[in-house]
Amino acid sequence: MSNKNVNQTEPKKLSGSFFQDNQKSITFIVGGIILLILLYLGYQRLYLAPRAEKAANQLYKAEEYAAIDSLQAKAIEGDGSFLGFKEIAEEYSNTKSANIANAYLGGLYLRQGNFQEAIKYLQKYSDTGSEILDPLVTGLIGDAYSESKDYKSAADHYKKAAQKSKNTYTTPLFLKKLGLVYEALEDFKNAEETYQSIKTAYPNSPEANLIDGLIARAQAKQQ
């Protein structure tokens, strides 16, 4: 019976002994975690928040320039008083404005025909959860690859854009582009299936208006 009592008390002794022997190191670990939390909160409030506000104040002017074709160079590079998208993206990284600036830069470079720069900045964009903007940026990467005649990469990005957010605006748009790229790759079976998915799932979309002709063309090229 005495052996039973000894066995029952041993775990308590071991547990107490472990904490006592390691109390100093455990205290240091807990203190380190608290310090890291405080540093993170301070970084968010004292550094990122003011930077985000400054970036937003700079962004609006670049957006105004981006809307005017003749001023798009200023939208990218700035005008001497206000920063352009490029400097906003670099100077205020880790802010929402920098993320949006990357999307703008990609779109502007795409319009200029500078496809590699377009891809570079569009790939820096981080998804925000937007049902429209997120798939649009992915689709723009597809456009840049398509214009560069890298149709396989274009197809990959159009497929991602179509699947990223199922809505009546971006999904049929990028499904149609995906079908056209499949045709460029001479993958007419997948092209037909992609066009058919527009007709079935998005019959009221603008892309569905002439989809029967595209389906017939893809079918004819399989014969």
PEHU-V881975 format. One record per residue. RES is the residue in three letters. OMEGA is omega as a letter, one per 40 degrees, with the letter a starting at -180 (none if undefined). NEAR is the number of other ideal C-beta (glycine too) atoms within 12 Angstrom. Layout:
# PEHU-V881975
RES;OMEGA;NEAR / RES;OMEGA;NEAR
This chain:
# PEHU-V881975
MET;i;7 / SER;i;8 / ASN;i;9 / LYS;i;9 / ASN;i;10 / VAL;a;12 / ASN;a;13 / GLN;a;12 / THR;a;14 / GLU;i;14 / PRO;i;12 / LYS;i;14 / LYS;a;15 / LEU;a;13 / SER;i;13 / GLY;a;14 / SER;a;13 / PHE;a;14 / PHE;a;15 / GLN;a;14 / ASP;a;13 / ASN;a;15 / GLN;a;14 / LYS;a;12 / SER;i;14 / ILE;i;15 / THR;i;14 / PHE;a;13 / ILE;i;14 / VAL;i;15 / GLY;i;14 / GLY;i;14 / ILE;i;14 / ILE;i;14 / LEU;i;14 / LEU;i;14 / ILE;i;14 / LEU;i;15 / LEU;i;15 / TYR;i;15 / LEU;i;15 / GLY;i;14 / TYR;a;16 / GLN;a;17 / ARG;a;15 / LEU;a;14 / TYR;a;18 / LEU;a;22 / ALA;i;19 / PRO;i;16 / ARG;i;24 / ALA;i;25 / GLU;i;17 / LYS;a;22 / ALA;i;32 / ALA;i;24 / ASN;i;20 / GLN;a;34 / LEU;a;36 / TYR;a;22 / LYS;i;28 / ALA;i;40 / GLU;i;28 / GLU;i;19 / TYR;a;28 / ALA;a;31 / ALA;a;17 / ILE;a;15 / ASP;a;13 / SER;a;10 / LEU;a;21 / GLN;i;27 / ALA;i;21 / LYS;i;27 / ALA;a;36 / ILE;a;32 / GLU;a;23 / GLY;a;25 / ASP;a;19 / GLY;i;10 / SER;i;12 / PHE;i;24 / LEU;i;32 / GLY;a;32 / PHE;a;44 / LYS;a;30 / GLU;i;28 / ILE;a;40 / ALA;a;37 / GLU;a;23 / GLU;a;21 / TYR;i;32 / SER;a;21 / ASN;i;21 / THR;i;29 / LYS;a;27 / SER;i;34 / ALA;i;34 / ASN;i;33 / ILE;i;34 / ALA;i;40 / ASN;i;40 / ALA;i;41 / TYR;a;39 / LEU;i;41 / GLY;i;40 / GLY;a;35 / LEU;i;37 / TYR;i;32 / LEU;i;32 / ARG;i;23 / GLN;a;20 / GLY;i;14 / ASN;a;22 / PHE;i;28 / GLN;i;20 / GLU;i;25 / ALA;i;35 / ILE;a;32 / LYS;a;20 / TYR;i;34 / LEU;i;39 / GLN;i;24 / LYS;a;27 / TYR;i;33 / SER;a;22 / ASP;a;23 / THR;a;20 / GLY;i;13 / SER;a;22 / GLU;a;18 / ILE;a;24 / LEU;a;30 / ASP;i;28 / PRO;i;36 / LEU;a;36 / VAL;i;39 / THR;i;40 / GLY;i;43 / LEU;i;40 / ILE;i;43 / GLY;i;43 / ASP;a;35 / ALA;i;36 / TYR;i;32 / SER;i;33 / GLU;i;26 / SER;a;22 / LYS;i;14 / ASP;a;22 / TYR;i;27 / LYS;i;21 / SER;i;25 / ALA;a;35 / ALA;i;32 / ASP;a;24 / HIS;i;35 / TYR;i;42 / LYS;i;28 / LYS;a;29 / ALA;a;41 / ALA;a;35 / GLN;a;22 / LYS;i;28 / SER;a;26 / LYS;i;19 / ASN;a;24 / THR;a;20 / TYR;a;24 / THR;a;34 / THR;i;34 / PRO;i;35 / LEU;a;31 / PHE;i;44 / LEU;i;43 / LYS;i;37 / LYS;i;40 / LEU;i;43 / GLY;i;40 / LEU;i;31 / VAL;i;36 / TYR;i;34 / GLU;i;30 / ALA;i;25 / LEU;a;26 / GLU;i;15 / ASP;a;22 / PHE;i;26 / LYS;i;20 / ASN;i;26 / ALA;i;36 / GLU;a;28 / GLU;i;23 / THR;i;38 / TYR;a;35 / GLN;a;25 / SER;i;31 / ILE;a;36 / LYS;a;28 / THR;a;17 / ALA;a;22 / TYR;a;28 / PRO;a;17 / ASN;a;15 / SER;i;24 / PRO;a;15 / GLU;a;32 / ALA;a;26 / ASN;a;16 / LEU;a;18 / ILE;a;31 / ASP;i;18 / GLY;i;17 / LEU;i;32 / ILE;a;28 / ALA;i;19 / ARG;i;21 / ALA;i;32 / GLN;a;19 / ALA;a;14 / LYS;i;20 / GLN;a;18 / GLN;none;10
